[in-house]
Amino acid sequence: MLKRQHRITPSFCALLGLLLLPVMTLADTGVGVDTWRGNKLDPNAGAALQATDERGTSWLQPGQHRSPSGNLYMCPAQPPSAEIAADWAYYGVLQIGYLGTGGDDKNALWNRYVKWNSGLVLGLFDLNFERAADGTYAGIRGSRISDDDQYYQAVYGRAGSYKIQAFIRDMPNVLSNDARPIWNGVGSNNLTLPSTLVAGGSTPAQVAAVSAATPERTLEVTRQKQGIGYSGFLTPQWTSYINITNEERRGERAFGGPMYFNYQLPNDGGALETVKPINDSTVNINAGFRFSGKTWRMDFGYVGSFYRDAYTGFSYQTPFALYPVVAGATSAPLTQGQFATEPDNNYHNLQATFTRKLPMNGELSLTGSAGRMTQNDALIAPINCQGVFGIDTNHSGVAGPNNPLLYSCAQWNTSAALSRQNADMRIDTSMLDARFVLQPSSDVSMRGGMKFNREDYRNTYVAYNPLTGQYGYPIENGSQGSIVPGLTGIYDPLLNPSAITRIMSLPLDEQTIESNVGADWKVSAHDTLGATFNYRDYAPSHRERSEVRNNSIKLTWVDRAIDWLTLRANYTFLRQSGDSYNYNPYDFLYSNSLPGFVAPAGGVPAYTAEAMRAYDLSDRDENKVNLMATIMPREDMTISLSLRGDWNNYDAQIGRKKYDTTGLALQWEWQPSPTTTASAYYGQDRSRIDLANVDNSSASPDPTLGGAAYPNAGRWWVTDRQKNSNLGITMNHQLGRVRFDANWNYLNSRGLTNYRFTTPAALAYFSDGLVPGDAFPAMSYRVNSITIGATIPLMDRASLRIYDYYERGAIGDWHYLGFDQGLVYDHRVYSDGGPQSYSANLIGLLLNIRL
């Protein structure tokens, strides 16, 4: 292995640390005790306050080292100056001060994941204890205590023996600051209309007046996570560990709430944006034992996850009445809708890994696991209405043989209408993974492996009502069948034997077998070539294909012929194919698969066009290229450049046809003097996706493209392009004892959706007129942010940090055009006004005290 060394001063190490540490804050896997904690005020968990060690990364040789690829290693922090109390050494830092916000400081995007507030703040408290006599240590750290994105951490242990750690962390997620929901009870599972509105009897004008008079409010979800972990040595070869976390979510977010398709039928039904309550918790457990010997290594582990929701569902009142399309009839007076929330579920997984050394400096590893996912939450009733639902043809208001389109709510609004009371769903998983690595010589390494993975669904649910002998369930809480006859979602083998409706959950069993083999060859002192072949066989059940095969070859090249330059190149070609394509494998999920079903006079309508291809199962060719260069023009400078492209072509007339992405990243780092550092970066990503589809025009059973059901007149095409650019500059300069710092970041995202269609028959809804031209308005998101600060030493143990953080965001989203004038359009009611442009500022005055 080649090792490159350049003389880099500690100030440059500090710059690298500041650049890399925000990325490290993303190291939360969601399993076990988090490995890193931070927040927007302290993203690097206190590391920014630590000076770098002048000895660099090696005590044996001064200076900073580079990796074999030419990148600078991160510098370690300077050892703290500890105080002695009895046989304990302790050290720490306290940061307290004031934060002040201004401008649009209530904006949701400005407050996303942080929720800035003005006032006194505990920026950081970090206190550590060490006892050299036996290696015992303890520490406690916290930031923004009693605020929305606070965190605390405590650790206690003994070097080479055990470690215990615990933490508490809050994370706000501000979703909207301009919401105007018309309901009372926001945040609960029962939304009711105010007294000025009549459920099922209000006009759009009345609803619009209530919406306009409703004060703006914030919708947010706060995550509160706590965890505790233990790891320790049992013997010199055996270790054990256990980590337990509990994450709770509280709040509310905008959600759906339809009462049939108001777009096709103006002044009827409604499309409502409700507010969903969030009140759930997830407990994660990660535990196991590890063995490490001279020849063998073993790992036995358990992972468990347990999700619980305080609600099984939530309901909401609708302000609008329903009107049937049947002349002379009336719709049932439905006044509320309902949604089920995420079901309680459990996950268990046991895993064992055995690794053994092999000749030729090799290693063989075998991993096996078995898991089970279960849902057994109590099911809610299919409908929550009172009285009747459907269409009243004789104006009696009574369901019966003389009123066949009207149904009794009492036979559907109880759990007795369910085929079983609980979900009783289960997925069993199994996995076997074998891998080997060999190095027959110093210039050649070989690797290979095979992996088997399977998921088996158990206990498919059939929607059958034992009270009525009918299959299915009332669609959209009964509203659809209360407007259009025959579309209730209910199949009756006697009264409605030709009704086509969903009656069963989809069991998605699947099996995947993967194998790969590869080698790397050092062809010269400066060049290495590599090749890897991968084969994947994916076998899903009840999908359009029962087998999908992937073959890919990856070629790599690394060149270090020039001392100040490292070049790396990767190329991958993938081809995906499979067995014959079945455009409709889902008939068994519908009532037309039941005994006694009578086909309609025209036949069973085609489920979809025969030419449609699901993108994950379609034939596909992929070409992927990555080019990377690390340049070291001077000992104090690094330039990194990367180019990447990914081109995918799908064999599909209808569906996804093309998906391409390209990217560029350029980074420059420089330290002209020990007290001055600078860096800059630029990145750009482009993507394009091409889609095609066809609108159905009749209930014909003909699935062919261009046929009666899917005529060429209904075909349409969409090309969606996205361009993201980001630019940043960072500078640090020390003048005397005062250190100045500044950084600027710019993000620009722009998306454009072009479309074309053969005739207006391709459009699902066009009564408001066609969109002019051939594209929707561009979607744009631009954020400029700049920070300027100074750190002023006051005395040996104290310094003052002063900084100003300004951010400006410009948002352009055509989906929300006109929402500033009102949130009610005919029978369509929205709660959220959408993202808004903003300009906000944060001033910080923080005192750092070394403890």
N, C-alpha and C positions, 0 to 999 in steps of 0.2 A: 504494500500500500504506500502510495506516495504521500508525503506530508509537506505542506508548504507553510512557510513562516514569514511574517512581515512584522515590522515594528509598528504597533498601533498603540496609541496612548489611551489611558483609562477613560478620557472624555468621549472618545469614539465608542468605547464599550457602552457607556451610558446611553448614547444615542441609539445604538442597536437595541439595547434593552427596552427603551421607550417605544421603538418601532415594533418589536416582536411581542411585547407583553400583552397589548390589547388583543392580539390573536389568541394568546394562551388562555384568555378568559373564557373562550368557547369550549374548554376542555371538560365540560360537564356532560357525561354520558347519560345521565338520568338513571343510572343503576348504582346503588350503593352510596357511600359517602362521597360527595363531590371532591374532585381533586384540586379545584381552584375556585376561590371565591373573590368577587369584586363587584363594583357597581360603577355607574357613570362618573361619579365623583372620584372614585379610587379604582380605576379599571385594572391596575396592576397589583392590587392588594398590598400597597405600601412599599413596593420595590422601588418606586421612583424617588423616594426619600433617601435611599441608601447610596452612598458613594461607592464607586467601583474600586476594586483592589488593584493597586499599582503593579502587582506581580503578574497581572493578566491571568491566563488560564493555566499557567504552569509555575510551580515553585522552583523547578530545576533550571528554568531558562526564562529570562524576562521577555516581555512582549506578548502580543496576541497571536494566536495560531489560527490557521485556516483549515477547513475540512479538505479532503482530497478533491472535492469539486471546486474549491476556490472560495467558498463562502466563509465569512468570519464567524468564529464561535462567539457565543454570548459570554461576556465577562462576568465573573462572580463578583458578589458584593464585597466591599471592604469589611473585614471583621469588626464587629461592634466594640466600642469601648465600654467594657462592663464594670459595674460597681460590685463590691464584695460585701456580703452580709452573712456572717457566720461561715458556713462551708458552701454557701450558694453564691454564684455570680448572676447578676441580673442586668438587663439592658432593655431599652424600649424607646418609644417615641409617642408623643401626644400631639395631635393636630386639632386645634379648635379655632373657630372664627365665625365669620358672617358671610352669608350668600344673599345677594339681592338680584331679583329678576325684574325685567321690564319689557315693554313691547307686547306682542301677542303671546304672553307667557302662559295663557290657558289653552293654547292650541294643542290638539291631540298629538300631532306629529312631533312637536317640540318636546312634549312630555312622555313620548312613547318609551316605556321601560325605565323611566326615571322619576317623572312627576316632580319637577323642580318647585321649590317653595322658598320664599324669602324668610330670613331669620337666622338665629344662631344655629350653628351646626357643629357636631363632633365629626371632623373629617376623618380622623383615624386615631385609634388607640391600640398600641401594640406593645405588649410587655412579655418578656421571656426570662426564664430562670434555668440555670444549668448547675449541676453539682458534679464536679470532676471526679469525686471520690468513687462514685459508682455509676456514672453516666446517666443519672436521672435528669430529666428535663421537663419543663412545663411552659406553656404559653397561652396567651389570650389575645385576641385581636377583634376589633369591631370598627364599623364605619357607618356614619349617618344614623346613629342610634335614635330610635323613636321616629324615624322617617319611613317613607314608603319603599325605598330600596336599600334598607339597612341590612347588615349582616354581622354575625358574631361567630367566632370560632374559638374553641379551647382544645388544647392538646396536652397530654401527659403520658410520659413513657420512660423507658430506660434503654439506652443504646444496646443493641444486640440481644434484647430480651422481649420487650412488648411495647405496644403503642396504643393509646386510647384517644380518640378524637371525637368531638361533637361540634355541631354548627346549627345556626338558625339563619335563614335568609329570606328576605321578602323581595318580590319582583313585581312592580305594577305594570299593567298593560293597558294604557289609555287608548280606547278604540274610537271614541268620538267625544267631541266637546260641544257639539251643536245639535244634539238629538232633541226631538220634540215628540216623544210618544204620546198618543192621545189617551192612553189607559192609566188608570189608577193601579197601584200594586206592583209597579216596576221593581224587579228584583225578587218577586215572589213567584209562585207557580200558578197564580190565579189573577189574570188581568181583567179588570172590569172597566166599563165605560163610565165617564163622569155623568152626573145627574142631568146635564144639559143635552145628552144624547140618549136616544132610545135604541136598545139593541134590536137589530133587524128592522128598524123603522126610521132611520135618519137619512137626510139628503146629503149629497156631496158638499153643498154650500155650508150646511151646519157642521159637518166634520171639518171642513177647511177652516171655519171660524175657530173651532176649538183648537185645531193644530196651530194656527197662527198665534193664538193667545197663550199657548203653553210655553212656559219659560224654558230656555235652553238648559240642558243638563248634560252631565258627563256620563258616558257609559264606559266602564272599565272592569277588568278582571285582575285581581291581585293573587299572585302565587305566594304562598307561605310554605317554606320547606324546612324541615328539621331532620337532623340525622345524627347517628352515633355509630362509631366503628371501632373495632378491635382487631389487632394483628399481633402475633407473638410466636416465639420459638417454643416448641414442645421438646424437641431434642435438636442436636446439631443438624439433623437431616430433615426433620419434620417441622412444618409451620402450620398455623391455622389462622383463619380470618373470618370476620363476620361484619357486615355493614347493613344498617337498617335506616331507611329514610321514610318520611311521611310528607307528602306534598298535598296541600289543601288549596283549592281555588274558590274564590268568592267574588261575586259581582254579577254583571249582566252584559249582554251583547245583542246587537240587532240580529233578528232572525226572520224567517218566513212566516206565513200564515194565510195561505190561499183559501178562498171560498169560490172555487171554479174560475174559468178563464174569462176574465173581464175584457181582455183584448179583443176576442172574437165577438163578444156580446156586450157592447157598451151599455151602461145604465143597469147592468145586471151583475149579480154576484159580487166579486171583489177580489183584489189582490192586495194583501195587507203585509206590511213589514212590522212584525211584532218585536218584543224584547224577551229574549230567552234568559231565564235565571241560571246562574252557574253556582253550584254549591256541591262540590265533590271532593274526594280525597283519594290518594293512591299511596299505598304502602309497598315499598320495594325491599326485598331481602336478598343479600348476596353473601354466601358463606361457603367455606370449603377448607380442605387440607391440601398441603403440597409436600412432596418429598423430592429431595435433590441428593443423588448419590453420584459416585464416580461413573457408573455406566447407565443407570436408569434415572429418569425423572418422572414423577407422577403428579397429577392434579385431579382432585375430586371436588366437584363444586355443585352448589344448588343455587338457583335463581328463582325467586318468587315475586309475583306482583299481584296486588289485590286492590281493585278499583271499586269505590262505593259512591253512589250519587244519593243526595238527600231526597231527591224527587224521582218518581217513576214517570212523570209527565207534567205538562203544564197546559192550561186552558186559557182561552181568551175570548172575549165577546166581540162579535162583529157588528158594525153599525148599519150594514146595508141589508136590504131585503133581496130575496131570490124570486125570479119570475121564470115560469116554464116556457119552452118553445112550443108547447101544445096549446092550440087555440081553445079558449073557453075553460082552461084548467087553472089551478093555482098551485103554487109551491108550498111545501110545508114550512112553517115558521121557524126555521133554524136560526139560532142567535149566537152560537158559539162554536169554536173549533178547538182542536186539541193536538198536541204532539207528544210522543214518547221521548224521554230523555235517554242518554246512553245507559245501557243496562249494567248493573253490577257484574263484575267478572273476576275470575281468578286465573292465574297462570303459574304453572310449576314446571321446572326443567332441571333434570339431573344430568350431569356431564362428567365424563372421566377421560383423561388423557394420559397415554403412556408414551414415553420417548426414550429411545435407546440409541447409544452411540454405535456407529458402524465402522468397519475398516474404510480406508481411503478418506479419513477425516470426515466421515459421513454421519448422518443422523436419520433415524426413522421414527415417525410420530403417528400414533393412531388415536383418534378421538371418536367417542361415541356418546350420544345424548338421546334422551327420551323426554318428551314434554306433554303437557296437557293444558288446554285452554278451555275454560267452562263458563257458561252463562246460565244462570238458573234464577234470574230475577222474576218476580211476579209480573205477569203480563197485564196490561191495562185493557179495559173493555174496548171492542172495536169502535164504539161511538159513545158520545156523552150527552146526547140530546134527551129531551123529555117529550113525551107525546108521540108524534109521528115524524117521519122523514120521507121524502119522495114527492110525487106529483099527485095532487088530489083532483081526480077527473069528475067526481060527482058532487063535490063541495060538501061532503058529509064530515070530513075530517076524521073518518074512521077507516082504518086499514081492514081489508077483507077481500073476498072473492069478487065483490062488485066494484072494488076500487083497487085493481091489481098493481098499480104503479105506486101505491102508498104502503109504507111499512111501519110496523110498531117499534118505537124506540125501546120499549121494555124488553123486547126479545134480542136486543143487540147492545144495550148499555150496561150489561152486567158481565162479570167474568164467567158466568155460566154459559155465555155464548161462545166461549173459546173451546177449542178441541183439547187443550190442556191448560192448567192454571199457571204453570211456570214455563220459562223458555226451554229448560232442559237441553241446551245445546252444548256440543263438545267438539273440540278438534284435538286429535292426537297427533303428535309429531315424533319423528324419529330421524336421526342423522348419524352417518358414519363417514369419517374423513381420514384418509391415509395419505401421508406425504413422506417424501424422502429427499435428502440432499447428499450429494457425493462430490468430493474434490480429489479426483485421481492424480492431479498434479497441481502445481502452483499456478498454472496458466489456464486450467480448465475446471469448471464447476458444472455439475449437472443437477437437475431437480425434476420432480414429477409428483403427481398425486391423483387421487380419485376421491370423489365425494358423492354420497348418496343422501338425498333428503326427501322426506315424504310427509304429507299432511293428509289426514283422514277426517272428514266431517262425519259427525254422528248425530242421529236423532233429528232428521228433517221435519220441519213443522208444516202441517197441512191445515189450512184455514177452513175449518168445518164447524158449523154451528149446530150442536146437538139439540138445541131448542126448536129449530125450524127445519133441520135436515138439509140446509142449504150450504153451499161452499162460497168462499171468497169473503169479502168484508166491504162495508160501505166506504166508497172512495171519497176522499176529502171530507170526512166526517158527515157524509150524506148529502153534501151540497151538489155534487155532480149529477147524481140521480134525481135531485129535486129540480133540475133545470132541463136535462135532456132525458127522455124516456129510454129505458134499456141500458143506461150507463151507470147503474148503481154500484157495479162491482160485485153483484151477487148472482150466483148460478143456482137455479132451482130445477132439478131434473124433471119436475112435473109442470110447473107454471112457466118456467123460462128456460127450456132445454137448449136454446140456441145462444144463450149469453156466453160471451168469451171474456173470462176474467182470470187474474192471477190467483192461484189457490195454494201454492207451495213455495217454501224457501229453496234457494238454489244451493245444492251441496257442491262445493268446489274442491273436491279431492284433487291432489296434484302430486307428481313425483318428478324429481330432477336428478339426473346423473351427470356429473361433470368429471372430466379427466384432462390432464395437461402434462406436457413434458417439455423441458427446455434445457438450454445449455448456454454458458458464457465462455468465450475463448479470448484470452489475451494474446492477440496475434503479434503484437510487438510491445516494446517497452512503454509505448504511449497510446496504443489503440486496443479497445476491447469490443468484440462483436458478440451479440446475443440473439437467440431465437427461441420463441416459445409457441408451441401449438396447443390450442385449447379446443375441446369438443364438449358440447352441452346438449343433452337430450332432455327436453321438457315435455312431460306427458300430463296435461290437465284433463280432468273429467268434465263432461257436460259443457264443453266449449266448442267453438267452431272447428277446432282441430284437436285431435287426440294425441298428436305428436308434433313437436317443433324441434328442429335440429339447428344448432349453431356450430360452425367451424370457423376458427380464427387463427391467424398467424401474426405474431408480433416480432418485429425485428428492431434491434437496438444497436447503437454505435456510440462509443465514448472515446473522445480524442483529447490527449493532453500533450501533444507534440510541442506546443509553445508553452513556456513556463508560465506566462501571464494570461493564458487563455485555456478554458475548458469548454469543449463542445459536446453536447449530448443530442442525440436524435432518436426518435421512436416512430415507427410506422406500424399500424395495425390494419389488417384487412379482415372483415367478417362477412360471412354469407349465411343467411338464415333461410331455411326452407322447411317443408313439412309434408304431412300426408294430405289427402284430399280435403278441400275446404267445404264445410257444411254451413251455409249461411244462416240456418235456423235450427240449432240443436235444443231449443227451449220449449218445444211443444208440450212436454210432459209437465211443465209448471203451470199450465193453463187448463181451464175447464174443458176444452175440446179434447183432452186426453181421457176424460172420465167416461165410464159406461153410461149409455143413455143420452149422450150429447147428440144433438141433431144439428147438422151443418146448416147455416143460413142458405137461403135460396141461391145466392150468388156464389156460395162457397166460403171457406174460411179465408179471411183477408190475409194477404202476405205480410209476414212479420216485419221484414225489411227487404231491401233490394238484394238480389242474388249477387250483385257485383260488389257489395260492401265488404270491406276487409277490416278486421280489428287490428290496430297498429302493432300490438304486442305479438300477434300470431301471423301477421302478413309476411310474405317473402320480403327479404331486405338485404341490401348490400351496403356495407359501411366501410368507409375509408377514414382513418384517423392518423393525424400527423402531429408530432410535438418536436419543436426545435428549441434548444436552450443553449445560451452562451453566458459564461461568467468571465468577465474581463477584469484584470487587475493592472491598469495602466501605471499605477504608482503604489507605493507601499501603503499610502494612506487613502486609497481610493478603490472603489469597486463599482463596476457597472454590470447589471444583470439584465439580460434580454431573453424573452421567450415568445415564441409564435406557436399557435396551435390551431388546428382545424379538425372538424368532425363533419363528414358528409354522409347522409343517409338517404337512400332511394328505396321507396316501397313499391311493390308491384300491386297497385290498387287503382282501379278506376274511380271507386267511391271509397272515401276514408282518407287517411293520411297518405300523402303522396311523396312528400319530401320534408326533411328536417336537417338543416345545416347550421353549424355554429363555427365561428372563427374568433380568435382572441389574440391580443397583443399586450405584453406587459414589459415595461422598461423602468428600471430603478437605478438611481445613482446615489452613492454615498461618498462623502469627502470630509476630511479633517485638515484644513490648512494649517492649524496650529493647535497646541494642546488645549487652548481655551475657546476654540471656535469649531463648531461642527455644522454640517449642512447635509441635507438629503432631499431628493425629489423623486417622485414616481409618477408614471402615467400608465393607465390601463384602459383597454377598450375591448368590448365584446359585442359581437353582432350575431344575430340569429334570424333564421327564416324558416317558416313552416308553411307548407302548402296543403290545403284541405279541399276536398270535393264531396258533394252530397247531392241528394235529389229529394224533393218533397213529394209525398204521395198525394194523389189527386182523387183516388176512389178506394173502395173496399174490395177491389178485385183480388182474387187469389194469385194473380200472375206476378211472380217476383222479378221477372227479367227487367233489366235496365232498358228503358224505351218502351215498355209494355203499358198496359192500361193503368196499373197501380202506380208505376214510377216512370211517367213519360219523360222524354227528353226535354219537354217544355218546362219541367220542374227542376232541371239541373242548375246547380250553382257552384262557384269556386271562390275560395278565399286564400289570400296570401297575407300572412302576418309577419311583419318585420320589426325587430327590436334592436336598438343600439344603445349601449351603456358605456359611458366614458367617466373615468375618475382621474383626478389630478391632485397631487399634494406636494407641499413644500414644507420642510422643517428646518429651523435654524436655531442654534444655541451659541451664545457668546458671553464670555465672562469679562467684565470690565472692573478691574480692581477686585474687590470681594463680592461684587454684585453679579449675579448670573441672570442674563436675559434670555428669554426663549419666545419663539413665535412659530406658529404653524398655520397653514391654510389648506383646506380641503374643498374640493369641488366635485360634485356628482351630477351627471346629466344623463337622464334616461328618456328615450323617446321611442314610442311604438306607433306604428301605422298599419292599419288593416285595410287592404284593398279587396274589392269583391267584383264579381261579374256574375250574371245569370242570363239564362236564355230568354225567359219571359217573366212577367210579374207572378205567374203561377208558381214560381220557385220560392216565393216569399210567404212565410207563415202569416204575416200580418202587415198590411200596407195601407190601411184606411187613412192614416195621417199623411199619405203621400210618400213617394220614394225619396231616399236620401240623395241629394244632388251629387252629380259626379260619380266617381267609381271608388270612393274611399270614405271611411268614417273620419271625423276630425282626429288629428294626432293626439296621442296620450303622452303627456310630458311630466317629468318629475325632476326638478333641479334644486340642489341644495348647495349653498355656499356657507362655509363656516370658517372662522378665523379666531385664533387664540393668541393673545399677547400677554406675557407675564414677566415677573421679576421676582427673584428670591434674594432677600437682603439679610445678611447675618447681623444679628443684634448683639449677641454675646457668644460665649463658648458653647452654650447649650441651647440657644434659641435663634431662630431665623423667622423672617416674615415673608410669606408668599402672597403676592398681589397679582391678580390676573383678571382679564376680561375675555369672555367667550361670547361671540356674536354669531348668530346663525340666521340665514334667510332661506326660506323654501318657497318655490313657485310651483304650483300644482295645476295641471290642466287635464281634466277628466270629463269627457263629453257625456258620460253616463249621468252626471249630476247637473248638467246645464239646466238652468231655470229653477233649481231647488232653492235659490236665494229668494225667489218670489213666492214660494209656497211648496208644501210637501203633499198636497192632495190634488190628484188629477182624476176627474170622474170618480170611479169607485176604486181607485188605486191610492193607497195610503202608505206613505213612507215615514219612517221614524228618524232616520239619520240624514243629515244634510250633506254628507260626503266630506272628503278631505279638503282642507282649506289652506291657501297660501298663508305664510306667516313671516314675521320678522321679530326676533326676540333676542334678548341680551341677558347675560349672567355675569355679575361682578362678584369676585371672591376676595376675601381678606382673611388669610389663615395664618395662625401662629403655630410654628413647629417647635416643640420642646423635646429635647433629648432627655429621657428619664434616667 
